[in-house]
Amino acid sequence: MSQSQDTDDGAPELQWGASIETLLARWCDEAKANEWMHTEAAGQNNRTSRGITIALTILSSVAGLSNVIAGGKVWAGDFQPSWLFGGLSIGISVLTMIQEKLAYGTAATQHGLWAQQWTLIRRRIEEELAIPPSMRKSVQVFMKTLRHDINQVSIAGSQQLPESIRDSCKKRFSNIPQFELPEICGVAEHTRIYMPLPAEGVVS
């Protein structure tokens, strides 16, 4: 399709050029950062979930076994072992409630899925930019589907990232020259506008 031919919305069709490649490189950097953050979040939630599960298993085993051994015995000062085991039962109930309410296991799975989606987005951009412009897909179609996928995963996952991980991401990647961090990491920039680049070229 020639450059002069209009698309459905009346605007001329986009063509591959340095400005589009610069934008995609920026999105690719942001995808890498988001991929790292969701991977970290998945790992943290998974470790917490396993820790609570192990603690629940140990407490349940100790409480059950100790209750059988102690029976109805009374210790010095009229202290009854059953009080201790009752306290263990309360601790088990609290941990169970925390596990259910905060759903660490579910959160770990969800962050893992978001990390996979960002991985796919990153690879798509890298693969497209690695080949000559004349062999690439239509930039119009590529940008449209890419924006849809980025918006979908961003809306779903960005708000679920804890501040500690966003801060860690900023520290990890901020030292890389010209690396583009997502705004959720606390990085704000002026809105960018189109500026013709010296190497700007158009491939028909």
VOMIZA-781430 format. One record per residue (C-alpha): residue number from 0; residue in three letters; x, y, z. Coordinates in steps of 0.001 Angstrom, whole numbers, plus 500000, padded with zeros to 6 digits. Last residue first. Layout:
N
<r><num>NUM</num><residu>Ala</residu><east>X</east><north>Y</north><up>Z</up></r>
...
This chain:
204
<r><num>203</num><residu>Ser</residu><east>507388</east><north>502223</north><up>500719</up></r>
<r><num>202</num><residu>Val</residu><east>510181</east><north>502615</north><up>503237</up></r>
<r><num>201</num><residu>Val</residu><east>510531</east><north>506101</north><up>504639</up></r>
<r><num>200</num><residu>Gly</residu><east>513681</east><north>507424</north><up>506216</up></r>
<r><num>199</num><residu>Glu</residu><east>514550</east><north>509497</north><up>509222</up></r>
<r><num>198</num><residu>Ala</residu><east>518324</east><north>509460</north><up>509767</up></r>
<r><num>197</num><residu>Pro</residu><east>518454</east><north>513145</north><up>510717</up></r>
<r><num>196</num><residu>Leu</residu><east>515396</east><north>512716</north><up>512957</up></r>
<r><num>195</num><residu>Pro</residu><east>512122</east><north>514522</north><up>512350</up></r>
<r><num>194</num><residu>Met</residu><east>510541</east><north>515529</north><up>515677</up></r>
<r><num>193</num><residu>Tyr</residu><east>507212</east><north>514098</north><up>516720</up></r>
<r><num>192</num><residu>Ile</residu><east>506172</east><north>515101</north><up>520209</up></r>
<r><num>191</num><residu>Arg</residu><east>507172</east><north>513776</north><up>523607</up></r>
<r><num>190</num><residu>Thr</residu><east>505247</east><north>514590</north><up>526757</up></r>
<r><num>189</num><residu>His</residu><east>507639</east><north>515732</north><up>529462</up></r>
<r><num>188</num><residu>Glu</residu><east>508932</east><north>513009</north><up>531712</up></r>
<r><num>187</num><residu>Ala</residu><east>507991</east><north>511443</north><up>535027</up></r>
<r><num>186</num><residu>Val</residu><east>509714</east><north>508456</north><up>536642</up></r>
<r><num>185</num><residu>Gly</residu><east>508080</east><north>507137</north><up>539806</up></r>
<r><num>184</num><residu>Cys</residu><east>508377</east><north>503467</north><up>538908</up></r>
<r><num>183</num><residu>Ile</residu><east>504769</east><north>503560</north><up>537680</up></r>
<r><num>182</num><residu>Glu</residu><east>506024</east><north>505820</north><up>534867</up></r>
<r><num>181</num><residu>Pro</residu><east>507715</east><north>502860</north><up>533216</up></r>
<r><num>180</num><residu>Leu</residu><east>511506</east><north>503112</north><up>532867</up></r>
<r><num>179</num><residu>Glu</residu><east>513210</east><north>503957</north><up>529573</up></r>
<r><num>178</num><residu>Phe</residu><east>516923</east><north>503114</north><up>529554</up></r>
<r><num>177</num><residu>Gln</residu><east>518940</east><north>506046</north><up>528199</up></r>
<r><num>176</num><residu>Pro</residu><east>522138</east><north>504883</north><up>529933</up></r>
<r><num>175</num><residu>Ile</residu><east>521575</east><north>501924</north><up>532302</up></r>
<r><num>174</num><residu>Asn</residu><east>521968</east><north>503247</north><up>535852</up></r>
<r><num>173</num><residu>Ser</residu><east>518198</east><north>503607</north><up>536296</up></r>
<r><num>172</num><residu>Phe</residu><east>517637</east><north>499893</north><up>535698</up></r>
<r><num>171</num><residu>Arg</residu><east>518152</east><north>498257</north><up>539095</up></r>
<r><num>170</num><residu>Lys</residu><east>517355</east><north>501260</north><up>541293</up></r>
<r><num>169</num><residu>Lys</residu><east>514079</east><north>501960</north><up>539469</up></r>
<r><num>168</num><residu>Cys</residu><east>513152</east><north>498280</north><up>539578</up></r>
<r><num>167</num><residu>Ser</residu><east>513809</east><north>498138</north><up>543319</up></r>
<r><num>166</num><residu>Asp</residu><east>511525</east><north>501152</north><up>543838</up></r>
<r><num>165</num><residu>Arg</residu><east>508772</east><north>499473</north><up>541815</up></r>
<r><num>164</num><residu>Ile</residu><east>509287</east><north>496295</north><up>543841</up></r>
<r><num>163</num><residu>Ser</residu><east>508927</east><north>498154</north><up>547147</up></r>
<r><num>162</num><residu>Glu</residu><east>505871</east><north>500034</north><up>545882</up></r>
<r><num>161</num><residu>Pro</residu><east>503926</east><north>496816</north><up>545400</up></r>
<r><num>160</num><residu>Leu</residu><east>502839</east><north>495864</north><up>541860</up></r>
<r><num>159</num><residu>Gln</residu><east>499105</east><north>495174</north><up>541663</up></r>
<r><num>158</num><residu>Gln</residu><east>498310</east><north>498543</north><up>540081</up></r>
<r><num>157</num><residu>Ser</residu><east>500417</east><north>497678</north><up>537040</up></r>
<r><num>156</num><residu>Gly</residu><east>498786</east><north>494326</north><up>536357</up></r>
<r><num>155</num><residu>Ala</residu><east>495399</east><north>494610</north><up>534702</up></r>
<r><num>154</num><residu>Ile</residu><east>495646</east><north>498068</north><up>533177</up></r>
<r><num>153</num><residu>Ser</residu><east>499169</east><north>497400</north><up>531932</up></r>
<r><num>152</num><residu>Val</residu><east>498344</east><north>493940</north><up>530551</up></r>
<r><num>151</num><residu>Gln</residu><east>495481</east><north>495233</north><up>528413</up></r>
<r><num>150</num><residu>Asn</residu><east>497127</east><north>498492</north><up>527384</up></r>
<r><num>149</num><residu>Ile</residu><east>500244</east><north>496663</north><up>526200</up></r>
<r><num>148</num><residu>Asp</residu><east>498229</east><north>494089</north><up>524225</up></r>
<r><num>147</num><residu>His</residu><east>496069</east><north>496733</north><up>522527</up></r>
<r><num>146</num><residu>Arg</residu><east>499054</east><north>498945</north><up>521759</up></r>
<r><num>145</num><residu>Leu</residu><east>500824</east><north>495984</north><up>520143</up></r>
<r><num>144</num><residu>Thr</residu><east>497809</east><north>495087</north><up>518016</up></r>
<r><num>143</num><residu>Lys</residu><east>497530</east><north>498639</north><up>516649</up></r>
<r><num>142</num><residu>Met</residu><east>501275</east><north>499153</north><up>516265</up></r>
<r><num>141</num><residu>Phe</residu><east>501701</east><north>495976</north><up>514209</up></r>
<r><num>140</num><residu>Val</residu><east>498693</east><north>496681</north><up>512000</up></r>
<r><num>139</num><residu>Gln</residu><east>499823</east><north>500185</north><up>511038</up></r>
<r><num>138</num><residu>Val</residu><east>503491</east><north>499185</north><up>510867</up></r>
<r><num>137</num><residu>Ser</residu><east>502602</east><north>496603</north><up>508236</up></r>
<r><num>136</num><residu>Lys</residu><east>504850</east><north>493661</north><up>508931</up></r>
<r><num>135</num><residu>Arg</residu><east>508576</east><north>493886</north><up>508432</up></r>
<r><num>134</num><residu>Met</residu><east>510657</east><north>492748</north><up>505457</up></r>
<r><num>133</num><residu>Ser</residu><east>511291</east><north>496205</north><up>503966</up></r>
<r><num>132</num><residu>Pro</residu><east>512139</east><north>497560</north><up>507409</up></r>
<r><num>131</num><residu>Pro</residu><east>515081</east><north>495131</north><up>507726</up></r>
<r><num>130</num><residu>Ile</residu><east>514807</east><north>492637</north><up>510623</up></r>
<r><num>129</num><residu>Ala</residu><east>515848</east><north>493066</north><up>514250</up></r>
<r><num>128</num><residu>Leu</residu><east>513179</east><north>495688</north><up>515020</up></r>
<r><num>127</num><residu>Glu</residu><east>510374</east><north>493180</north><up>514504</up></r>
<r><num>126</num><residu>Glu</residu><east>512048</east><north>490465</north><up>516594</up></r>
<r><num>125</num><residu>Glu</residu><east>512764</east><north>492846</north><up>519467</up></r>
<r><num>124</num><residu>Ile</residu><east>509211</east><north>494183</north><up>519477</up></r>
<r><num>123</num><residu>Arg</residu><east>507647</east><north>490737</north><up>519463</up></r>
<r><num>122</num><residu>Arg</residu><east>510098</east><north>489531</north><up>522103</up></r>
<r><num>121</num><residu>Arg</residu><east>509201</east><north>492335</north><up>524490</up></r>
<r><num>120</num><residu>Ile</residu><east>505466</east><north>491761</north><up>524056</up></r>
<r><num>119</num><residu>Leu</residu><east>505880</east><north>488022</north><up>524664</up></r>
<r><num>118</num><residu>Thr</residu><east>507920</east><north>488653</north><up>527820</up></r>
<r><num>117</num><residu>Trp</residu><east>505334</east><north>491184</north><up>529016</up></r>
<r><num>116</num><residu>Gln</residu><east>502652</east><north>488512</north><up>528691</up></r>
<r><num>115</num><residu>Gln</residu><east>504794</east><north>485986</north><up>530561</up></r>
<r><num>114</num><residu>Ala</residu><east>505348</east><north>488444</north><up>533416</up></r>
<r><num>113</num><residu>Trp</residu><east>501586</east><north>489013</north><up>533586</up></r>
<r><num>112</num><residu>Leu</residu><east>501044</east><north>485259</north><up>533893</up></r>
<r><num>111</num><residu>Gly</residu><east>503599</east><north>484973</north><up>536697</up></r>
<r><num>110</num><residu>His</residu><east>502001</east><north>487927</north><up>538462</up></r>
<r><num>109</num><residu>Gln</residu><east>498699</east><north>486031</north><up>538382</up></r>
<r><num>108</num><residu>Thr</residu><east>500184</east><north>482812</north><up>539725</up></r>
<r><num>107</num><residu>Ala</residu><east>501958</east><north>484576</north><up>542574</up></r>
<r><num>106</num><residu>Ala</residu><east>498788</east><north>486518</north><up>543420</up></r>
<r><num>105</num><residu>Thr</residu><east>496784</east><north>483286</north><up>543626</up></r>
<r><num>104</num><residu>Gly</residu><east>499335</east><north>481775</north><up>546005</up></r>
<r><num>103</num><residu>Tyr</residu><east>499484</east><north>484919</north><up>548114</up></r>
<r><num>102</num><residu>Ala</residu><east>495713</east><north>485006</north><up>548546</up></r>
<r><num>101</num><residu>Leu</residu><east>495630</east><north>487951</north><up>550981</up></r>
<r><num>100</num><residu>Lys</residu><east>492336</east><north>486863</north><up>552526</up></r>
<r><num>99</num><residu>Glu</residu><east>492851</east><north>483096</north><up>552394</up></r>
<r><num>98</num><residu>Gln</residu><east>496456</east><north>483001</north><up>553554</up></r>
<r><num>97</num><residu>Ile</residu><east>495819</east><north>485598</north><up>556233</up></r>
<r><num>96</num><residu>Met</residu><east>492775</east><north>483664</north><up>557475</up></r>
<r><num>95</num><residu>Thr</residu><east>494761</east><north>480428</north><up>557622</up></r>
<r><num>94</num><residu>Leu</residu><east>497552</east><north>482175</north><up>559512</up></r>
<r><num>93</num><residu>Val</residu><east>495040</east><north>483506</north><up>562060</up></r>
<r><num>92</num><residu>Ser</residu><east>493338</east><north>480126</north><up>562463</up></r>
<r><num>91</num><residu>Ile</residu><east>496667</east><north>478379</north><up>562994</up></r>
<r><num>90</num><residu>Gly</residu><east>497646</east><north>480943</north><up>565610</up></r>
<r><num>89</num><residu>Ile</residu><east>494321</east><north>480399</north><up>567396</up></r>
<r><num>88</num><residu>Ser</residu><east>494928</east><north>476652</north><up>567357</up></r>
<r><num>87</num><residu>Leu</residu><east>498384</east><north>477182</north><up>568809</up></r>
<r><num>86</num><residu>Gly</residu><east>496845</east><north>479244</north><up>571598</up></r>
<r><num>85</num><residu>Gly</residu><east>494411</east><north>476420</north><up>572320</up></r>
<r><num>84</num><residu>Phe</residu><east>497367</east><north>474093</north><up>572459</up></r>
<r><num>83</num><residu>Leu</residu><east>498948</east><north>476254</north><up>575101</up></r>
<r><num>82</num><residu>Trp</residu><east>495714</east><north>476377</north><up>577065</up></r>
<r><num>81</num><residu>Ser</residu><east>495368</east><north>472591</north><up>576758</up></r>
<r><num>80</num><residu>Pro</residu><east>498660</east><north>472276</north><up>578596</up></r>
<r><num>79</num><residu>Gln</residu><east>496848</east><north>473344</north><up>581783</up></r>
<r><num>78</num><residu>Phe</residu><east>498563</east><north>475689</north><up>584202</up></r>
<r><num>77</num><residu>Asp</residu><east>497343</east><north>475017</north><up>587728</up></r>
<r><num>76</num><residu>Gly</residu><east>500522</east><north>476559</north><up>589135</up></r>
<r><num>75</num><residu>Ala</residu><east>502563</east><north>473556</north><up>588138</up></r>
<r><num>74</num><residu>Trp</residu><east>501135</east><north>471536</north><up>585248</up></r>
<r><num>73</num><residu>Val</residu><east>497718</east><north>469900</north><up>584946</up></r>
<r><num>72</num><residu>Lys</residu><east>497317</east><north>466789</north><up>582797</up></r>
<r><num>71</num><residu>Gly</residu><east>494176</east><north>466300</north><up>580736</up></r>
<r><num>70</num><residu>Gly</residu><east>495864</east><north>464748</north><up>577698</up></r>
<r><num>69</num><residu>Ala</residu><east>499416</east><north>465950</north><up>577365</up></r>
<r><num>68</num><residu>Ile</residu><east>500463</east><north>463452</north><up>574683</up></r>
<r><num>67</num><residu>Val</residu><east>497309</east><north>463781</north><up>572540</up></r>
<r><num>66</num><residu>Asn</residu><east>497346</east><north>467568</north><up>572710</up></r>
<r><num>65</num><residu>Ser</residu><east>501026</east><north>467598</north><up>571860</up></r>
<r><num>64</num><residu>Leu</residu><east>500477</east><north>465552</north><up>568694</up></r>
<r><num>63</num><residu>Gly</residu><east>497613</east><north>467690</north><up>567380</up></r>
<r><num>62</num><residu>Ala</residu><east>499195</east><north>471031</north><up>568217</up></r>
<r><num>61</num><residu>Val</residu><east>502601</east><north>470036</north><up>566858</up></r>
<r><num>60</num><residu>Ser</residu><east>501152</east><north>468722</north><up>563579</up></r>
<r><num>59</num><residu>Ser</residu><east>498896</east><north>471733</north><up>563065</up></r>
<r><num>58</num><residu>Leu</residu><east>501728</east><north>474123</north><up>563894</up></r>
<r><num>57</num><residu>Ile</residu><east>504096</east><north>472405</north><up>561440</up></r>
<r><num>56</num><residu>Thr</residu><east>501582</east><north>472296</north><up>558592</up></r>
<r><num>55</num><residu>Leu</residu><east>500480</east><north>475886</north><up>559145</up></r>
<r><num>54</num><residu>Ala</residu><east>504084</east><north>477101</north><up>559200</up></r>
<r><num>53</num><residu>Ile</residu><east>504835</east><north>475226</north><up>555955</up></r>
<r><num>52</num><residu>Thr</residu><east>501771</east><north>476738</north><up>554264</up></r>
<r><num>51</num><residu>Ile</residu><east>502635</east><north>480211</north><up>555525</up></r>
<r><num>50</num><residu>Gly</residu><east>506180</east><north>479934</north><up>554191</up></r>
<r><num>49</num><residu>Arg</residu><east>504986</east><north>478529</north><up>550862</up></r>
<r><num>48</num><residu>Ser</residu><east>502612</east><north>481445</north><up>550378</up></r>
<r><num>47</num><residu>Thr</residu><east>505287</east><north>483973</north><up>551327</up></r>
<r><num>46</num><residu>Arg</residu><east>507775</east><north>482416</north><up>548905</up></r>
<r><num>45</num><residu>Asn</residu><east>505200</east><north>482408</north><up>546100</up></r>
<r><num>44</num><residu>Asn</residu><east>504220</east><north>486004</north><up>546766</up></r>
<r><num>43</num><residu>Gln</residu><east>507843</east><north>487132</north><up>546602</up></r>
<r><num>42</num><residu>Gly</residu><east>508597</east><north>485106</north><up>543470</up></r>
<r><num>41</num><residu>Ala</residu><east>505523</east><north>486346</north><up>541611</up></r>
<r><num>40</num><residu>Ala</residu><east>506353</east><north>489927</north><up>542578</up></r>
<r><num>39</num><residu>Glu</residu><east>509908</east><north>489528</north><up>541276</up></r>
<r><num>38</num><residu>Thr</residu><east>508657</east><north>488114</north><up>537973</up></r>
<r><num>37</num><residu>His</residu><east>506100</east><north>490923</north><up>537798</up></r>
<r><num>36</num><residu>Met</residu><east>508831</east><north>493515</north><up>538294</up></r>
<r><num>35</num><residu>Trp</residu><east>511218</east><north>491961</north><up>535769</up></r>
<r><num>34</num><residu>Glu</residu><east>508580</east><north>491750</north><up>533027</up></r>
<r><num>33</num><residu>Asn</residu><east>507531</east><north>495318</north><up>533764</up></r>
<r><num>32</num><residu>Ala</residu><east>511116</east><north>496532</north><up>533353</up></r>
<r><num>31</num><residu>Lys</residu><east>511606</east><north>494560</north><up>530141</up></r>
<r><num>30</num><residu>Ala</residu><east>508289</east><north>495858</north><up>528756</up></r>
<r><num>29</num><residu>Glu</residu><east>509351</east><north>499437</north><up>529559</up></r>
<r><num>28</num><residu>Asp</residu><east>512559</east><north>498924</north><up>527594</up></r>
<r><num>27</num><residu>Cys</residu><east>510570</east><north>497466</north><up>524692</up></r>
<r><num>26</num><residu>Trp</residu><east>508173</east><north>500410</north><up>524751</up></r>
<r><num>25</num><residu>Arg</residu><east>511118</east><north>502788</north><up>524418</up></r>
<r><num>24</num><residu>Ala</residu><east>512579</east><north>500752</north><up>521562</up></r>
<r><num>23</num><residu>Leu</residu><east>509144</east><north>500865</north><up>519914</up></r>
<r><num>22</num><residu>Leu</residu><east>509074</east><north>504667</north><up>520146</up></r>
<r><num>21</num><residu>Thr</residu><east>512582</east><north>504973</north><up>518689</up></r>
<r><num>20</num><residu>Glu</residu><east>511647</east><north>502576</north><up>515864</up></r>
<r><num>19</num><residu>Ile</residu><east>508586</east><north>504656</north><up>515017</up></r>
<r><num>18</num><residu>Ser</residu><east>510676</east><north>507852</north><up>514902</up></r>
<r><num>17</num><residu>Ala</residu><east>513418</east><north>506189</north><up>512829</up></r>
<r><num>16</num><residu>Gly</residu><east>511024</east><north>505064</north><up>510112</up></r>
<r><num>15</num><residu>Trp</residu><east>508509</east><north>502405</north><up>509162</up></r>
<r><num>14</num><residu>Gln</residu><east>505484</east><north>503911</north><up>507459</up></r>
<r><num>13</num><residu>Leu</residu><east>502143</east><north>504964</north><up>508867</up></r>
<r><num>12</num><residu>Glu</residu><east>499152</east><north>505123</north><up>506523</up></r>
<r><num>11</num><residu>Pro</residu><east>497748</east><north>508560</north><up>505799</up></r>
<r><num>10</num><residu>Ala</residu><east>494862</east><north>509568</north><up>508064</up></r>
<r><num>9</num><residu>Gly</residu><east>491253</east><north>509291</north><up>506881</up></r>
<r><num>8</num><residu>Asp</residu><east>490068</east><north>506989</north><up>509645</up></r>
<r><num>7</num><residu>Asp</residu><east>489783</east><north>504004</north><up>507287</up></r>
<r><num>6</num><residu>Thr</residu><east>493338</east><north>504358</north><up>506057</up></r>
<r><num>5</num><residu>Asp</residu><east>494429</east><north>506684</north><up>503300</up></r>
<r><num>4</num><residu>Gln</residu><east>496629</east><north>505850</north><up>500320</up></r>
<r><num>3</num><residu>Ser</residu><east>499404</east><north>508376</north><up>499864</up></r>
<r><num>2</num><residu>Gln</residu><east>502063</east><north>506197</north><up>501480</up></r>
<r><num>1</num><residu>Ser</residu><east>501464</east><north>503392</north><up>499044</up></r>
<r><num>0</num><residu>Met</residu><east>500000</east><north>500000</north><up>500000</up></r>
